């Protein structure tokens, strides 16, 4: 994966906490920060998806249709065991 060097200014206490957390996990500072940033971006993306779904399901007709389809699928014996959350 291509990488890029950046310069970021952070308070000393934040850097000390990052270094301690990275050491505890056996990671480099860069590796730790990259992992945390990826998690933050995923959380942001997940929050956007949740916001959009909530917007869709605010419409009573859309919510009712989804419930109807889910009931039909349940009645047909749909196996939901491979669904991930």
Secondary structure, DSSP 8 states (H G I E B T S, - for coil): -----------HHHHHHHHHHHHHHT--HHHHHHHHHHHHHHHHHHHHHHHHHHHHHTSHHHHHHHHHHHHHHHHTT---TT---
